Amino acid sequence: MRFTPWATRLALTLSLSATALLTACGGGGNDGDSNTQVRLLNATRSYAQLDLSVDDKAVNTKVAYASVGEYGSVKSDGPAVRVLTSDVGTSITATQPSLAGGSNYTFISYGFAGAVRMTTLQEAETAPDANKAKLLVLNLAPDAGALDIYVTTATDPLDTATALSTNLAGGSGSGYIQINSGTFRVRVTGYNKRTDLRLDIPAMTLDSASVNTLILTSSDGGVLVNGISLVQKGAVKNFLNTQSRVRTVAALTNNATVGTTLNGQAMLTGAISPLISEYVTTASGASTLSAMVNGSPVTFAAPTLAAGGDYTLMVWGSAAAPQLAVLSDDNRLPTVNGNVKVRLVNGLTGLTSSLNVDFSALASNVGAGLASTSASVSSTASSQVDVTVPTSSTPIYTNSALALPANSVWTFFAVPNTATVGTTTSPVPGMSALPKRERP
């Protein structure tokens, strides 16, 4: 079995060359045959349908997300492979692999619009004996970081389970692992963090004498992952994430306190503004929200959460008239390797705010209760960062030597703050900004 990435970031390429090419190997095809069989698996949620073209001839058309096309015969010696949008026919990723003659391959497209990648999976692994199954896990979710994978019975507790594969880096494969056949619960967590659940598949069936691949791809928020299972030379099954991640930002004036509970999970309890909670993972869809301001209950419309999404619930304004902003968070890593992704969230009542990095405007006049679009900039060991408002000639936040490491994600929250007035980073009375490094 060969698992080969194409058009990945430098970091993924290094990981794959060191791991996946060695661990995911198996039997090859008949090299005397000049042709081979190929098909496309669409794991790219940005596109409802994709086409596979080889040497400018259509092999698969209108392959939907989490679906796989029929095999088509192509030459094995360096075919020109492209994945195209089905509506316009634009090429979104391409490669020219050397394939084993007489074998079968699935090209897996993954990623998001503007950063689609392709991986080649050779389907030539020897089947196990009866009552056994083989499972290969591919981490095609570089935004999620290193992952641990647990395969257990439905009721086994995670805190005592042994990982099937651990520290599986983005862009790498586990190699085929033989286990018993049957129906199992599959849970994916952050590396060495059992409580950091990224995907929970209640029931995944591995048939007797079958060879299977579990493909993990990034969610819209970037931290949770989606799953697609693929039977060697067979069908696929979609395991879309049904969870969301949510946090609260307390951004009320006069250091008012905030408490929030979503779907029974507490995020903040009597937190003095300004403060940012950690994310909690909860069911997607309609939610139940309870909120307290200065110890008294307040009523906000509970958000509807998209599966796989990250959200910030910002409680802002005054204690007498609190408001709730539901902000969608894009915590995916920068699409350009080595860059930094930065945005500004404004929690200042009646004011716009702006963000400048190294004297370049990355966000301008962001309205109250709103977030800017993320901007991608080059990483630096020391950057000049300023958050400004139109009513002050002095920045409400300034840092002349903020390190912005490569491939990190940042949010700056412009908030009311009386506790830090007069400090170096908060020189304007009543206002400041909280820098939050989101990833990694």
C-alpha positions as CSV (number, residue, x, y, z in Angstrom):
1,M,0.0,0.0,0.0
2,R,1.2,3.4,-0.9
3,F,-0.1,6.6,0.6
4,T,1.4,9.6,-1.1
5,P,0.5,13.3,-0.4
6,W,0.6,15.9,-3.1
7,A,0.5,19.7,-2.9
8,T,0.7,19.8,0.9
9,R,2.4,22.3,3.2
10,L,6.1,21.8,3.8
11,A,5.4,20.6,7.3
12,L,3.1,17.9,6.1
13,T,5.5,16.8,3.4
14,L,8.2,16.3,5.9
15,S,5.8,14.3,8.2
16,L,4.7,12.1,5.3
17,S,8.1,11.4,4.0
18,A,9.2,10.3,7.4
19,T,6.0,8.4,8.4
20,A,3.3,7.6,5.9
21,L,5.4,6.2,3.1
22,L,7.0,3.8,5.4
23,T,4.0,2.8,7.5
24,A,1.4,2.4,4.9
25,C,3.1,0.0,2.6
26,G,1.9,-3.3,1.3
27,G,1.6,-5.5,-1.8
28,G,2.0,-4.0,-5.2
29,G,0.3,-4.7,-8.5
30,N,1.5,-6.4,-11.7
31,D,4.2,-4.0,-13.0
32,G,4.0,-5.8,-16.4
33,D,0.6,-4.3,-17.0
34,S,0.9,-0.8,-18.5
35,N,-2.6,0.3,-17.2
36,T,-4.0,0.7,-13.7
37,Q,-7.5,1.4,-12.2
38,V,-8.2,4.8,-10.6
39,R,-11.1,6.6,-9.0
40,L,-11.8,9.7,-6.9
41,L,-13.0,10.1,-3.3
42,N,-14.3,13.5,-2.6
43,A,-13.4,14.5,1.0
44,T,-13.5,18.2,0.2
45,R,-16.5,19.8,1.9
46,S,-16.0,23.1,0.0
47,Y,-17.3,21.5,-3.2
48,A,-20.6,19.6,-3.5
49,Q,-19.3,17.7,-6.6
50,L,-15.9,17.1,-8.1
51,D,-14.6,15.5,-11.3
52,L,-11.5,13.4,-11.9
53,S,-9.5,13.9,-15.1
54,V,-6.6,11.8,-16.2
55,D,-4.6,13.0,-19.3
56,D,-7.5,15.4,-20.1
57,K,-10.0,12.5,-20.2
58,A,-12.9,12.3,-17.7
59,V,-12.7,9.3,-15.4
60,N,-15.2,10.3,-12.7
61,T,-17.8,13.1,-12.9
62,K,-20.0,14.7,-10.2
63,V,-18.6,12.8,-7.3
64,A,-20.4,14.2,-4.2
65,Y,-18.8,14.8,-0.8
66,A,-18.0,11.5,1.1
67,S,-18.6,9.6,-2.2
68,V,-16.3,7.6,-4.5
69,G,-16.4,7.2,-8.2
70,E,-16.2,4.1,-10.3
71,Y,-12.8,2.8,-11.4
72,G,-11.4,3.8,-14.8
73,S,-8.4,2.4,-16.6
74,V,-5.5,4.8,-17.2
75,K,-1.8,4.4,-18.1
76,S,0.4,3.8,-15.1
77,D,3.5,5.7,-16.2
78,G,3.1,9.3,-15.0
79,P,-0.5,10.1,-15.9
80,A,-1.5,13.8,-15.6
81,V,-4.1,13.7,-12.8
82,R,-6.4,16.6,-12.1
83,V,-9.4,17.2,-9.8
84,L,-11.9,19.7,-11.3
85,T,-15.0,21.5,-10.0
86,S,-18.0,19.8,-11.6
87,D,-19.8,23.1,-12.4
88,V,-17.1,25.2,-14.1
89,G,-14.4,22.6,-14.7
90,T,-11.7,24.6,-12.9
91,S,-8.6,22.5,-11.8
92,I,-8.3,22.7,-8.0
93,T,-5.4,20.3,-7.5
94,A,-3.2,18.2,-9.8
95,T,-0.4,15.6,-9.7
96,Q,1.6,13.3,-12.0
97,P,2.2,10.2,-10.0
98,S,4.0,7.0,-11.1
99,L,1.6,4.2,-10.5
100,A,2.0,0.4,-10.3
101,G,0.6,-1.3,-13.4
102,G,-2.3,-3.7,-12.9
103,S,-3.2,-2.2,-9.5
104,N,-6.0,-0.1,-8.0
105,Y,-5.8,3.5,-6.7
106,T,-8.1,5.9,-5.0
107,F,-7.2,9.6,-5.3
108,I,-8.5,11.4,-2.2
109,S,-9.1,15.1,-2.5
110,Y,-9.3,17.0,0.8
111,G,-8.9,20.4,2.3
112,F,-10.9,23.6,1.6
113,A,-11.4,26.0,-1.3
114,G,-8.1,27.7,-2.0
115,A,-6.1,24.9,-0.2
116,V,-7.2,21.6,-1.7
117,R,-4.8,18.7,-1.6
118,M,-4.7,15.3,-3.1
119,T,-3.5,12.0,-1.6
120,T,-2.9,8.8,-3.6
121,L,-4.0,5.5,-1.9
122,Q,-2.9,2.3,-3.5
123,E,-5.4,-0.5,-2.8
124,A,-3.3,-3.6,-2.8
125,E,-3.1,-4.6,0.9
126,T,-3.4,-8.4,1.5
127,A,-6.7,-9.3,3.2
128,P,-6.5,-10.7,6.7
129,D,-7.9,-14.1,7.7
130,A,-11.6,-14.7,8.6
131,N,-12.8,-12.9,11.7
132,K,-10.1,-10.4,11.4
133,A,-9.9,-6.9,9.8
134,K,-7.2,-4.4,8.9
135,L,-7.6,-0.7,9.5
136,L,-5.4,2.2,8.2
137,V,-6.0,5.6,9.7
138,L,-5.1,8.6,7.6
139,N,-4.9,12.0,9.3
140,L,-5.8,14.4,6.5
141,A,-6.8,17.1,9.0
142,P,-3.6,19.1,9.3
143,D,-5.5,21.9,11.1
144,A,-6.4,19.5,13.9
145,G,-2.7,18.7,14.8
146,A,-1.6,15.3,16.1
147,L,-4.3,12.9,17.1
148,D,-4.9,9.7,19.1
149,I,-7.3,7.1,17.8
150,Y,-9.2,4.6,20.1
151,V,-11.2,1.6,18.8
152,T,-13.3,0.0,21.6
153,T,-16.6,-1.6,22.3
154,A,-19.6,0.7,22.5
155,T,-19.4,0.9,26.3
156,D,-15.7,0.9,27.1
157,P,-14.6,4.0,29.0
158,L,-12.1,6.2,27.2
159,D,-10.0,6.8,30.3
160,T,-8.8,3.2,30.5
161,A,-8.7,2.4,26.7
162,T,-5.5,1.8,24.8
163,A,-5.0,3.8,21.7
164,L,-5.0,2.0,18.4
165,S,-2.7,4.8,17.0
166,T,-1.2,7.7,18.9
167,N,0.5,11.0,18.0
168,L,-0.7,10.7,14.4
169,A,0.5,13.9,12.8
170,G,-1.4,15.8,10.2
171,G,-0.6,14.3,6.7
172,S,0.5,10.9,8.1
173,G,-0.9,7.4,8.2
174,S,-0.9,4.8,10.9
175,G,-0.1,1.8,8.7
176,Y,-2.4,-1.1,8.5
177,I,-3.3,-2.5,11.9
178,Q,-5.0,-5.9,12.2
179,I,-7.8,-6.3,14.8
180,N,-10.9,-8.4,15.2
181,S,-13.7,-7.9,12.8
182,G,-17.0,-6.5,14.2
183,T,-18.7,-3.3,15.0
184,F,-16.8,-0.9,17.2
185,R,-16.9,2.6,18.7
186,V,-14.1,4.9,17.3
187,R,-13.0,8.0,19.2
188,V,-10.5,10.5,18.1
189,T,-8.8,12.8,20.6
190,G,-6.1,15.4,20.7
191,Y,-2.6,13.8,21.2
192,N,-2.3,12.7,24.8
193,K,-5.5,14.4,25.8
194,R,-8.3,11.9,26.4
195,T,-10.8,14.7,27.4
196,D,-10.2,16.5,24.1
197,L,-12.7,14.6,22.0
198,R,-12.5,15.5,18.3
199,L,-14.7,12.8,16.8
200,D,-17.0,10.1,18.2
201,I,-18.2,7.4,15.8
202,P,-20.7,5.3,17.8
203,A,-20.6,2.3,15.4
204,M,-18.1,1.5,12.7
205,T,-18.4,-2.0,11.1
206,L,-15.2,-3.8,10.0
207,D,-16.3,-6.9,8.1
208,S,-14.5,-10.3,8.3
209,A,-11.4,-10.5,6.1
210,S,-11.8,-6.8,5.1
211,V,-9.2,-4.1,4.5
212,N,-10.4,-0.6,5.6
213,T,-9.2,3.0,5.7
214,L,-10.5,5.7,8.1
215,I,-9.9,9.1,6.6
216,L,-9.9,12.0,9.0
217,T,-10.5,15.5,7.6
218,S,-10.7,19.0,9.0
219,S,-13.9,20.6,10.2
220,D,-15.0,24.1,9.3
221,G,-13.8,25.3,12.7
222,G,-10.4,23.5,12.2
223,V,-10.1,21.6,15.5
224,L,-12.8,19.0,15.4
225,V,-12.5,16.3,12.6
226,N,-14.8,14.5,10.2
227,G,-14.5,10.8,9.3
228,I,-14.9,8.8,6.1
229,S,-14.4,5.1,6.0
230,L,-13.3,3.3,2.8
231,V,-13.3,-0.4,2.1
232,Q,-10.5,-1.5,-0.2
233,K,-11.8,-1.5,-3.7
234,G,-15.3,-1.0,-2.2
235,A,-17.7,1.6,-0.8
236,V,-17.4,4.6,1.5
237,K,-19.4,5.7,4.6
238,N,-19.6,9.2,5.9
239,F,-19.1,9.9,9.6
240,L,-19.7,13.7,9.8
241,N,-19.0,15.3,13.1
242,T,-22.1,16.1,15.1
243,Q,-20.4,18.3,17.7
244,S,-19.4,22.0,18.0
245,R,-17.0,24.0,20.1
246,V,-18.2,27.1,22.0
247,R,-16.6,29.6,24.4
248,T,-17.7,32.8,26.2
249,V,-16.0,36.2,26.2
250,A,-17.1,38.5,29.1
251,A,-16.8,42.0,27.7
252,L,-19.1,44.2,29.8
253,T,-18.3,47.7,31.1
254,N,-17.3,48.4,34.7
255,N,-15.9,44.9,35.2
256,A,-19.4,43.4,35.5
257,T,-19.5,39.7,36.0
258,V,-20.7,37.0,33.6
259,G,-21.8,33.5,33.9
260,T,-22.8,31.2,31.0
261,T,-23.9,27.6,30.6
262,L,-24.6,26.0,27.3
263,N,-26.4,22.6,27.0
264,G,-25.7,22.1,30.7
265,Q,-21.9,22.8,30.4
266,A,-20.6,25.8,32.3
267,M,-18.2,28.1,30.4
268,L,-18.0,31.1,32.9
269,T,-19.1,31.4,36.5
270,G,-19.2,34.9,37.9
271,A,-16.3,35.9,35.7
272,I,-15.1,39.5,36.0
273,S,-15.0,41.3,32.6
274,P,-12.9,41.1,30.6
275,L,-12.2,37.3,30.5
276,I,-12.2,34.6,27.9
277,S,-13.3,31.1,28.7
278,E,-11.9,27.8,27.3
279,Y,-13.9,26.1,24.5
280,V,-16.4,23.4,25.5
281,T,-17.5,20.7,23.1
282,T,-21.3,20.3,22.8
283,A,-24.0,18.9,20.4
284,S,-24.5,20.9,17.3
285,G,-27.9,22.2,16.3
286,A,-30.4,24.1,18.5
287,S,-28.9,24.8,21.9
288,T,-30.0,25.8,25.5
289,L,-28.3,28.8,26.9
290,S,-28.4,30.2,30.5
291,A,-26.7,33.5,31.3
292,M,-26.1,35.6,34.4
293,V,-24.9,39.2,34.6
294,N,-23.8,40.5,38.1
295,G,-25.5,37.5,39.6
296,S,-28.9,38.1,37.9
297,P,-30.3,35.9,35.1
298,V,-30.6,37.5,31.6
299,T,-32.3,36.1,28.6
300,F,-30.4,35.7,25.3
301,A,-31.5,33.9,22.1
302,A,-29.7,30.6,22.2
303,P,-27.5,30.0,19.1
304,T,-28.0,27.3,16.5
305,L,-24.6,25.6,16.0
306,A,-23.3,24.1,12.8
307,A,-21.6,20.7,13.1
308,G,-17.9,21.0,13.2
309,G,-18.0,24.7,13.9
310,D,-16.2,26.8,16.5
311,Y,-18.1,29.7,18.1
312,T,-17.5,32.6,20.5
313,L,-20.4,34.0,22.5
314,M,-19.4,37.5,23.5
315,V,-21.5,39.1,26.2
316,W,-20.9,42.9,25.8
317,G,-22.4,46.3,26.5
318,S,-23.4,47.3,30.0
319,A,-24.7,45.3,32.9
320,A,-28.0,47.3,32.5
321,A,-28.3,46.4,28.8
322,P,-26.1,43.4,28.0
323,Q,-26.0,42.1,24.5
324,L,-24.9,38.7,23.0
325,A,-22.8,38.4,19.9
326,V,-22.6,34.9,18.3
327,L,-19.4,34.8,16.3
328,S,-18.2,32.0,14.1
329,D,-14.5,31.2,14.6
330,D,-12.2,30.1,11.9
331,N,-9.4,28.3,13.7
332,R,-8.0,26.6,10.7
333,L,-4.3,27.1,10.2
334,P,-3.0,29.6,7.6
335,T,-3.2,28.2,4.1
336,V,0.3,29.6,3.4
337,N,2.9,27.6,5.3
338,G,4.8,29.9,7.7
339,N,2.2,32.6,7.8
340,V,0.1,33.8,10.7
341,K,-3.7,34.3,10.7
342,V,-5.0,37.3,12.7
343,R,-8.4,38.9,13.3
344,L,-10.0,41.5,15.5
345,V,-13.2,41.2,17.6
346,N,-14.8,44.5,18.8
347,G,-16.6,44.5,22.2
348,L,-16.6,48.3,22.7
349,T,-20.1,49.9,22.8
350,G,-20.6,52.7,20.4
351,L,-17.1,52.6,18.9
352,T,-15.4,51.0,15.9
353,S,-11.9,49.5,16.4
354,S,-9.0,48.7,14.1
355,L,-6.0,46.4,14.1
356,N,-2.5,47.3,12.7
357,V,0.4,44.9,12.5
358,D,3.8,46.4,11.7
359,F,2.0,49.5,10.7
360,S,-0.2,47.7,8.1
361,A,-4.0,47.9,8.6
362,L,-5.3,44.3,8.9
363,A,-8.7,45.2,10.2
364,S,-10.3,48.6,9.9
365,N,-13.4,50.1,11.6
366,V,-14.8,46.9,12.9
367,G,-18.3,47.6,14.3
368,A,-19.3,46.9,17.9
369,G,-20.2,43.3,18.5
370,L,-18.6,42.2,15.3
371,A,-15.4,40.3,14.1
372,S,-13.2,41.1,11.2
373,T,-12.3,38.7,8.5
374,S,-9.0,36.9,9.3
375,A,-5.9,38.3,7.6
376,S,-2.8,36.2,6.7
377,V,0.6,37.8,7.3
378,S,4.2,36.7,7.5
379,S,5.3,35.4,10.9
380,T,7.8,37.5,12.8
381,A,9.8,37.1,16.0
382,S,8.9,40.7,17.0
383,S,6.0,42.7,15.6
384,Q,4.5,46.0,16.3
385,V,0.8,45.5,17.1
386,D,-1.7,48.2,17.8
387,V,-5.4,48.3,18.3
388,T,-7.0,51.7,17.9
389,V,-10.3,53.5,18.2
390,P,-11.3,56.7,16.4
391,T,-11.8,58.7,19.7
392,S,-8.2,58.3,20.9
393,S,-4.9,59.3,19.2
394,T,-3.3,56.7,21.5
395,P,-3.8,52.9,20.8
396,I,-5.9,51.1,23.3
397,Y,-3.5,48.3,23.0
398,T,0.1,48.5,21.9
399,N,3.0,46.0,21.9
400,S,6.2,46.7,20.1
401,A,7.6,43.2,20.3
402,L,4.9,40.6,20.0
403,A,6.1,37.3,18.7
404,L,3.8,35.9,16.0
405,P,5.1,32.4,15.4
406,A,4.7,30.6,12.0
407,N,1.4,28.8,11.5
408,S,-0.3,30.4,14.5
409,V,-3.8,31.8,14.7
410,W,-4.6,34.9,16.8
411,T,-7.7,36.9,17.9
412,F,-7.5,40.4,19.4
413,F,-10.5,41.3,21.5
414,A,-11.1,45.1,21.9
415,V,-12.9,45.3,25.3
416,P,-13.8,47.7,28.1
417,N,-11.3,47.3,30.9
418,T,-10.8,49.5,34.0
419,A,-8.4,47.2,35.8
420,T,-5.5,47.7,33.4
421,V,-5.6,51.4,32.8
422,G,-2.2,52.9,32.7
423,T,-0.3,49.8,31.8
424,T,2.1,49.5,28.9
425,T,-0.3,47.5,26.8
426,S,-3.5,49.4,27.9
427,P,-2.7,53.1,28.0
428,V,-6.2,54.5,27.3
429,P,-8.7,54.8,30.2
430,G,-11.5,52.3,30.1
431,M,-10.4,50.4,27.1
432,S,-7.9,47.7,26.2
433,A,-7.4,44.7,23.9
434,L,-6.8,41.0,24.9
435,P,-4.5,39.1,22.5
436,K,-5.5,35.4,22.3
437,R,-3.4,32.9,20.6
438,E,-5.9,30.3,19.3
439,R,-3.7,27.8,17.6
440,P,-1.6,25.8,17.8
